[in-house]
Amino acid sequence: MAGSDPIARLIHRLSRLPGIGEKSATRLAFHILRAPEQHARELAQAILEVRERVRLCSICCNLTEADPCELCASARRDARMVCVVAQPTDLIAIERGGSYRGRYHVLHGVLSPLDGIGPEDLRIAELIRRLHPSPHLEDTDDSITEVIVATSPNVEGEATAMYLARLIKPLGVKVTRIASGVPIGGELEYVDQVTLTRALDGRREM
């Protein structure tokens, strides 16, 4: 049925999105169907544009249209401090708090041997290059004095934090971990702003 019926195809595609089951996909599909045609066209155009125009920042690996991204290009951000997060959604969560004024690095995942995700699958090499830049590389930070590891406090996040600390500390860069104000086993993306701010302020050296 999904191969011939456009409504069924739309429901099928929507149901493949994270957190969207068949019932939610059905509601969304019929909402799109009942909405003005212009709304559907704008939604389709926005999806195409995000696929065509968004890329990784060559410095921090965040998702961006401009390269370098707005955060890396800003002279008002403290270039000596880099907060390492697992996903762009974690960066957004910290930015919402409004208290952190340093820069970022996005790993695009965490270490998870059971899922076959190792160091080579993350943006760890790009982070190390920022901390120990080659004179032949452009757009690198050569004055980073502290790396804040802000991965979620679950098994994978803690393993990633320890791995990064072992790599970074020999370079003479201070490595800190966000404080335990973030609940153990929780996902950083869903933590409230006050808790995130306290966790950043209460970070500890690893």
TORMITOR-697899 format. One line per 3 residues: number of its first residue (from 0); their letters; for each residue x, y, z of N, C-alpha, C. Coordinates in steps of 0.1 Angstrom, whole numbers. Example, Ala and Ser with C-alpha at 12.3 -4.5 7.8 and 13.67 -1.06 7.14 Angstrom:
REM TORMITOR-697899
0) as) 132:-57:78:123:-45:78:132:-33:78  128:-22:71:137:-11:71:129:0:79 $
REM end
This chain:
REM TORMITOR-697899
0) mag) 8:-12:0:0:0:0:9:12:0  20:12:8:28:24:9:35:27:-5  35:17:-14:41:20:-27:32:27:-36 $
3) sdp) 19:27:-35:10:33:-45:2:44:-39  -1:44:-26:-10:55:-20:-1:66:-15  -2:78:-20:7:89:-15:5:92:0 $
6) iar) -7:91:5:-9:93:20:-2:82:28  -3:70:24:4:59:31:19:61:30  24:66:18:38:68:17:43:79:26 $
9) lih) 35:90:27:38:101:36:39:96:51  28:88:55:28:83:68:40:74:71  43:66:62:55:57:63:68:65:65 $
12) rls) 70:76:57:82:84:58:82:91:71  71:97:75:71:104:88:73:95:100  68:83:99:70:74:110:84:69:112 $
15) rlp) 93:72:102:107:68:104:115:79:111  109:91:114:115:101:121:116:97:136  127:102:143:129:98:157:117:103:166 $
18) gig) 112:94:174:101:98:183:87:99:177  86:95:164:73:96:157:69:82:154  58:78:161:52:65:158:42:66:147 $
21) eks) 35:55:144:26:54:133:14:63:136  9:64:148:-2:73:151:1:87:149  13:91:155:17:105:153:20:108:139 $
24) atr) 25:99:131:28:101:117:15:103:109  5:96:113:-8:97:107:-14:111:109  -14:115:122:-19:129:125:-11:139:117 $
27) laf) 2:138:117:10:148:109:6:148:94  5:136:89:2:135:75:-11:142:71  -22:139:79:-35:145:77:-35:160:80 $
30) hil) -26:164:89:-25:179:92:-19:186:79  -9:180:74:-3:185:61:-13:185:50  -21:175:49:-30:173:38:-41:184:39 $
33) rap) -45:187:52:-56:197:54:-51:212:54  -38:214:55:-32:227:56:-32:233:42  -31:247:41:-30:253:28:-19:248:20 $
36) eqh) -20:247:7:-10:241:-2:4:248:0  3:262:3:15:269:4:23:265:16  16:261:27:23:256:39:31:243:36 $
39) are) 25:234:28:31:221:25:43:224:16  42:234:6:53:237:-2:65:243:6  61:252:16:72:258:24:79:247:32 $
42) laq) 71:238:38:77:227:45:87:219:37  82:215:25:91:207:16:103:215:12  102:228:9:113:236:6:123:238:17 $
45) ail) 118:239:29:127:240:41:135:227:43  129:216:41:136:203:42:147:202:31  144:206:19:154:206:8:165:215:11 $
48) evr) 162:227:16:172:237:18:182:233:29  176:226:40:185:222:51:194:211:46  190:203:37:199:192:32:209:198:22 $
51) erv) 206:208:15:215:213:5:225:224:10  220:231:20:228:243:24:236:241:38  231:232:46:238:230:59:250:221:58 $
54) rlc) 261:225:64:273:217:64:279:217:78  291:211:79:298:211:92:307:223:92  308:230:103:318:241:105:332:234:105 $
57) sic) 341:240:97:354:234:96:362:236:109  358:243:118:365:245:131:359:236:142  346:238:145:340:232:156:331:220:153 $
60) cnl) 329:218:140:320:207:135:306:208:138  301:220:142:287:222:144:280:223:130  267:221:130:260:223:118:258:238:115 $
63) tea) 260:242:103:260:256:99:258:258:85  253:270:81:252:274:67:265:281:63  270:290:72:282:297:69:294:290:75 $
66) dpc) 306:291:69:318:285:74:329:295:75  334:298:87:331:291:100:317:296:105  312:288:115:299:291:120:299:304:128 $
69) elc) 287:309:131:286:322:139:293:322:152  293:311:159:299:310:172:315:311:171  320:304:161:335:304:159:340:317:154 $
72) asa) 331:324:146:335:336:140:334:348:150  326:346:161:324:358:170:336:361:178  340:374:178:351:378:186:348:380:200 $
75) rrd) 335:379:203:330:381:217:331:367:225  333:356:218:335:343:225:349:341:230  351:335:241:364:332:247:370:321:240 $
78) arm) 380:324:231:387:313:223:395:304:231  398:308:244:407:299:252:399:287:258  386:287:257:378:277:264:369:270:254 $
81) vcv) 370:257:253:362:249:244:353:239:251  340:239:249:331:230:255:328:219:245  331:207:248:329:195:239:316:189:242 $
84) vaq) 307:188:232:294:182:234:293:170:223  283:162:226:281:150:217:274:154:204  263:162:206:255:165:194:252:180:194 $
87) ptd) 248:185:182:244:199:180:233:203:190  224:194:193:213:197:202:218:200:216  229:194:220:235:197:233:240:211:233 $
90) lia) 247:215:222:252:229:221:240:238:222  229:236:216:218:245:217:213:246:231  212:234:238:208:234:252:216:243:261 $
93) ier) 229:242:259:239:250:267:237:265:263  236:268:251:234:282:246:222:288:252  211:280:253:199:286:259:201:291:273 $
96) ggs) 210:285:281:213:289:294:218:303:295  226:307:284:231:321:283:243:324:291  249:315:299:260:318:308:273:315:302 $
99) yrg) 274:305:293:287:301:288:291:310:276  303:315:276:307:324:266:320:319:259  323:307:260:334:301:253:330:296:239 $
102) ryh) 338:287:233:335:281:221:332:267:223  329:260:212:324:246:213:332:237:203  330:224:206:334:213:196:323:202:197 $
105) vlh) 318:198:185:307:188:185:313:175:179  312:165:187:317:151:184:308:144:174  295:147:174:285:139:166:284:125:170 $
108) gvl) 284:123:184:282:110:189:290:108:201  289:96:207:298:92:219:303:78:216  313:74:223:319:61:222:309:50:227 $
111) spl) 307:40:218:297:30:222:301:17:215  310:9:221:316:-3:214:305:-13:211  294:-13:219:283:-23:216:276:-19:203 $
114) dgi) 276:-6:200:270:-2:187:280:0:176  292:-4:179:303:-3:168:308:11:166  306:20:176:311:34:174:324:36:182 $
117) gpe) 334:38:175:348:40:181:352:54:179  364:57:183:370:71:182:370:76:168  373:67:158:374:71:144:361:75:138 $
120) dlr) 350:72:145:336:75:140:332:89:146  340:95:155:336:108:161:346:119:156  342:131:159:351:142:154:361:146:165 $
123) iae) 369:135:169:379:136:179:392:142:173  395:137:161:408:141:154:408:156:152  396:161:148:395:176:146:397:184:159 $
126) lir) 392:178:170:394:185:183:409:185:186  416:174:185:430:173:188:438:183:179  434:184:167:441:194:158:439:208:163 $
129) rlh) 428:211:169:426:225:174:434:227:186  437:217:194:445:218:206:460:218:203  464:211:192:478:210:189:479:213:174 $
132) psp) 476:225:170:475:228:155:488:228:148  488:224:136:499:224:127:500:238:120  512:243:118:514:256:112:508:256:97 $
135) hle) 506:244:92:501:244:78:485:244:78  479:243:90:464:243:91:459:257:93  449:261:86:443:274:89:430:273:98 $
138) dtd) 426:284:103:414:285:111:414:276:123  426:274:130:426:266:142:429:275:153  425:271:165:427:279:178:440:275:183 $
141) dsi) 449:284:186:463:281:191:464:286:206  453:289:212:454:295:225:444:288:235  439:276:232:430:269:241:437:265:253 $
144) tev) 432:269:265:437:265:278:429:256:286  416:255:282:407:246:289:397:239:280  395:226:282:385:219:275:375:214:285 $
147) iva) 362:218:283:351:213:292:344:202:285  344:190:291:338:179:285:323:178:290  314:181:281:300:182:285:291:171:278 $
150) tsp) 297:159:278:289:148:274:279:144:285  268:137:281:258:133:291:264:123:301  259:124:313:265:116:324:259:102:324 $
153) nve) 260:95:313:256:81:313:268:73:309  267:60:307:278:51:306:287:55:294  280:58:282:287:62:270:293:75:271 $
156) gea) 286:85:277:291:98:279:303:98:288  303:91:299:314:90:308:326:84:302  324:73:294:335:66:287:342:76:277 $
159) tam) 334:84:270:339:93:261:347:104:268  342:109:279:349:119:287:363:114:292  363:102:297:376:96:301:386:94:290 $
162) yla) 381:90:279:389:88:267:395:102:262  387:112:262:392:125:258:402:131:268  399:128:281:409:133:291:423:127:289 $
165) rli) 423:114:286:436:107:284:443:112:272  435:117:262:442:122:250:447:136:252  439:144:259:441:159:259:451:163:270 $
168) kpl) 451:157:282:460:161:293:474:161:289  480:151:282:494:151:278:497:164:269  487:170:263:490:182:255:492:195:264 $
171) gvk) 490:193:277:492:205:286:479:213:287  468:208:282:456:216:283:447:211:295  442:220:302:433:216:314:420:210:309 $
174) vtr) 416:199:315:404:192:311:395:192:323  383:197:321:373:197:332:360:189:327  353:185:337:340:178:334:329:185:340 $
177) ias) 317:187:333:306:194:339:302:187:352  297:195:362:294:189:375:282:180:375  280:173:386:269:163:386:256:169:389 $
180) gvp) 254:182:386:241:188:387:232:182:376  238:176:366:231:169:355:228:155:360  216:150:360:212:137:366:219:126:358 $
183) igg) 224:116:367:231:105:361:221:97:353  226:93:341:217:85:332:208:94:323  208:107:325:200:116:318:206:121:305 $
186) ele) 199:127:296:204:132:283:205:147:284  216:152:281:219:166:282:209:175:275  204:170:264:194:178:256:182:182:263 $
189) yvd) 178:174:273:165:176:280:167:182:294  179:186:298:182:192:311:178:206:311  171:211:322:167:225:323:179:234:324 $
192) qvt) 177:247:320:188:257:319:195:260:332  188:260:343:194:263:356:204:252:360  199:239:358:208:228:361:220:228:352 $
195) ltr) 219:231:339:230:232:330:240:243:334  235:254:338:243:265:342:251:261:355  245:255:365:252:251:377:262:240:374 $
198) ald) 259:231:364:268:221:361:281:226:354  279:236:346:290:243:339:299:250:350  292:258:358:299:266:368:307:257:378 $
201) grr) 301:245:381:307:236:391:316:225:384  320:227:372:329:217:366:342:214:374  347:202:372:359:198:379:370:194:369 $
204) em) 382:194:374:393:190:365:394:175:365  397:169:354:397:154:353:412:150:354 $
REM end
